[in-house]
C-alpha cells in the first residue's frame, strides 16, 4: 500500500488470530478498515467460528495452537479467549518471540500468575495487554489532571463500581456460560482488573491490601455480590474500592482527593468530571471537559500496531498485566484470611 503523503510503501502487519469471537472482531475492525493489518491465520476451538471469520477475511484456518504459532506468514498474534485460557495461550506464545496482543486478564489464579511471572523474566517478547480504562477519556483526563498538580498531592481515591447483574438463567447458555466458569475469576478479576490497572497508573505501585466481600447468592458461580477493598500506595495515599452487583445503577463513579482540591467523576454516558478547590465555603464544581469519543475499545490494539511500526515499547506491557491480576488475587487472599496483606515485588 502506497502512502502518498509520505511517499513510501506501508507494509501491513500480518496477524494470526487465537480466538475468533465477537471481541476479536471488535478489536480488528478499525485496523482492517484502515488497511493496517492482514489476517492470515485463524485458530479457534470452534472450527466453524474460525472458518466463518477466515472466509470473510481471506485467511487460512489452522487446527492447532502449534500450527498457528509456527506459521511463517504471521508477524504478530492476537490472543482473545475467555479469561481462564489467556495464561495458557500466553505461556505457549511467549517463547516464539513474535509480538502479542492479549486480552485481559492475563491470569485468574495463583498458579497461572506465578508461571507467567517466571516466563516474563525469561522472555522479552513484546506483549500488550488489553486493559482499556487508561484510554477512556474520563480516566485519561483525571490522570493528566493529577499529574499536572490540579489537586496538589493525592491523598485518596474512592471508586464505586455498581451494576445490576442479570440472573444466571438469563445469560446465553445459563450456568454453562463462560462468565460462570471458576477459572474466569469472577467480576473481581475479569472486569475490575481494568480499574486496578488505571489506579496503578494514577498513583504507582501498591504496598498493602485489606478486603471483605459478600457471596450471598450465585454461590455456584465465582461472582461475589459485593467487594470492599482498601489499597495503600507506596506514596501512602489510600484507595477505597467498592463493587455491587445488586445496584439499581450501572456506572463507575467516585472521587480523587488531594491537598489542594478534589475531583468528582463518573464514567457513564456521558462521562463527567468536576473539580472542587479546597475552601472553607462550599463552591460549585468546575466542569472539566471530557471527550466521550467511545474509541477506548480499539485504542489498545491501535497502539500495539503503532509500537510495531515505530519500535517503541508496549503501552501496557506484561508487567502491567501481571499487576492487574495480582491486585484482585491479593484482595481475595486478604478477604479469605481476614488479615491485611503486603504485596510481593514484581521484577
N, C-alpha and C positions, 0 to 999 in steps of 0.2 A: 504494500500500500504506500503510495507516494504522498508525503505531506508537502503540499505546495508552499506553505508558509516557510517551512524550514529547509525545503529543497533537498530532503533526504528520505530514504525509504525507512518506514517504521515496520519492524518485524513483529507480528502478533505472537503473544505468548501462547504456547500450546499447553492446554490444561487437561489433566486426567482427573475425572470425577470419581470419587469414592463415596457413593451415595447419590441418588438421583431423584430425591423427593422434592417437595414444594419449596423448602428453604433453599436448597441448592439452586433452584430455578430463579428464585428472587435475587440471590447473590450475583448470578452471572448475567441477568437480563440486561442491565445497563452497559456492561462491558461488551456484550455481544452487539448491542445496538450501535455502539461507537466503534465497532470493528477492532477492539483492542485484544481480543482473545480468539482462539480457535479451540473448540472442544474436540479432542482427538480420540479419547478413550473414555468409556463409561463402565463402571462396575457397581452393581447393587445385588444384594442377596435376592431381591425380587427381580429376576432376569427380565420379566415383562416390562417392569418400570424402566430398566436400563435400556431396553430395546426401543421403547416408546420415545424416550428423550434422545437417544442416539439417532433415531430416524429423523427427528426434527432438525438435528444439528449436523448431520453428515459425519457422525463419529462412529467408531468401531466399538462393539461390545466385547468385554473380556469376562471370563468366567471365574476369575480368582483375583485376590489381592496381589498374589505373586506376579501374575501376568500384568496387572496394572502397574506395579512398582518397577517391573523390568522393561516396560515398553520404551522403545528408543525414541518415539515421536511425542514424548511428554517432557515439557520443561519444568512444570510445577504441578503440585497436587492440591486439589480442593477436597477436604475431608469433611463431610456433613452427614452425620448419622444421629441416632438417638443418643442421649448423653452418656449412657453407660458403655458405649462402644468406642468413644473417642480415644481413650487411653490406649487400648489395644491396637488401634489403627496407627496412632502416632508412634508407638514403640516399633512397629514394623517399618514405618516410612522414614523415621529419622536416620537410620544407617545408610539409606540410599543417597542422602546428601542433597537432594533437589529441594527447592523451596516448597513450603507447605502453608496453606491457609487451612486452619482447623476451626470448626465451630466450637463454641463454649458448651459446657465446661470441659477442661482437659482431663479432669479426674473427679470421680464421685465417691471414692472410698480411699482409705489409707494405703492399702496395698498398691493401687494404681498410682497414687500420688508419689509414694516412695520410689517406685520403679521409674517414673518419669523424671523425678528429681535426679536420680542417678544417671539416667540417659542424657539429661540436659548438660551434665558435667562432661560426658564422653563425646558428644557430638555438637558441632557448631552449625548444624543445618539451620538456615533461616526459617523461622516459624512466626506466623502472625495468627493470633488467637482472636476469634470473632466476638469480642466484648464491645458492645456498641454504645454504652452510656457516655463515654468520652466524646462521642460525636453528636449526641443530642444537643441542639443549640442551647437549651436551658442549662445543662450541666457544663458545657464548654464555656458558656458565658460566666457562670459563677466561678469556675476555676480561674479564668482570666482576671476577674474582679478581685479575688482573694490574693492572687499573685501580685497584682498591681497595688496592693495595700489599701483597698477600698474600705475594709472593716478593721484595719490595724492588724494586730496579732490575733490569729484564730484561736478561740478558746474552746468552742464546742460545736458539734453538728448534731442535729436531730433529723432523722429520716423516718417517715411513715410510709410503708408500702401496704396499701389497703386494696382489697378486691373482694368480690363475691364469687367464689369458685363453684361452678355448677356441679350438680350431683354426679357421682361416678357413672351412673347408668346413662347419663346424658352425653357422655363422651363417645365418639365413634368406637365401637367395639367394647364399650363398657369397661369392666375391670381389666380387660386384656389390653386396653390402650397403653401405649408405651409410657405415658405420664405416671402410671401406677406401678411400673416395674421397680423393684427395690434398688436396682443399680442406676436409677436416674438421680438419686439423692434428694428427690422431692423438690419443692419450690425453693427451699433453703439454698441448695447448690445450683440447680439447673436454671433458676431465674434470678435469684438475688445476687448471684455472682457478678452481674452487671454493675449493681450498686457498689459492691465491695471493691471492685476494680476502680470505679470512679473515686470512691472515698480515699483509696490509697494514692491515686494520682493527685488528689486535692491536698492531702496533708502528709504524705510519706508513709513509711512502714509503721506497723503496729507492734506493740510490745506485750500487751495483755488483753485477755478477753474473759468476760463473765457472761452467762446466758441462762435463760429459763425458757421453757416452751410448754404449750398445752397440746395434747394429741387426744382430743376427746372423742372425735368420731373419725370415720375413714381410717380406722386403725389397721385395716388390711392394706393400706397404701402408705407410701413414705411422706405424705403431705401432712404437716402439722397445722393445727388451727391458728396458733399464734406463736410468735417469737418475740422475745425482748432480749437484745444483745447490747452489751456495753463494751466498747473498744477503747483502748488508750493508745494514742500516737506516741512515737518516740519523743515528740516535742512536749508531751504532757497533755495536749488537748484531748477531749473526750468525744466519742461518738455514741449516741443513743439510737439504736436501730429497732424499730417496731414493725412487725408484719401482722396482718389479719386476713384470713381467708373467709371471714363472715362479716364483711363490712358492706354497708349499703353503697359506699363509694367505690370507684375503680380508678385509683390515682396513686401518684407518689408525690409527697409534699413534705416540707419541713423548714428548718431554719439553719443558718450558719451564723454563729455569734462570735463577735470579735471585740477587741479592746476599744475600738472607736466606732463601731456600728454593727448592724446585723442585716442579714439578707433573709427575706421570707420568699419561699419559692414553691411552685407546683409544676410538675410535668404532666401535662394534660393536653387538651385541645381547646383553646390554645394554651401554651405554657406561659407562666407569669413569674417575674422576679420583682420584688420590691426592696428598696434599700431604706433602712431606718438609722439615722445617726444617733449616737448616744446623747441623750439630752434629758434635762430634768422635767421638761414638759413634753407631753405626747405630741408627736408630729405625724403628719400624713406621710405615708411611704412614697418615696420617689420611684416611679415606674421605670424599670430598666428595660430597654428594647430587647426583644428576643425574636430571632428569625426562626419561625416554625416552618422549616422547609421540608421536613419529613424524609430527608435523604440519609438519615443515620443508619438505616438498614444496609445500604450498599457502600457506605463510606469506607468501612474497613477493608473490603475487598479491593476497592479503588486504590487505596493507599498501599495495599500489598502489591498491586501491579506496578504502581509508581516506584516502589522500592526496588523491584526487579529491573526496571528501566534505568534507574539512577545509581543503583548500588548502595544506597543508604540503608541503614539498619531498619528493622521492622518496628512499626509504631507501637504495637502491643505484642511483646515477644513471649517466649515460653516461660520465662521467669514471672512475668506479669500474670500469665495464665495459671501458673502454679500458686501464686499468692491468692488469686481469685477463688481457687479451690481450697487452699489452706485455711482461709478465714472461716468459711462455714464449717469445715471439718473440725476446726478447733472450737467453734461455738457449740457444736453438737457434743464434743467431748466435755466441755465445761458444763453444759446442761446435765449430762449424764452423771458427772462426778459431783456436781454441786459445789465445785471449787474453781476459783479464778485460775486460768491457765496462762503460762508465759509462752510466747511464740518462739519457735526454734528459728535459727538463722537459715536463710536460703542463700547458697553461694551464687 
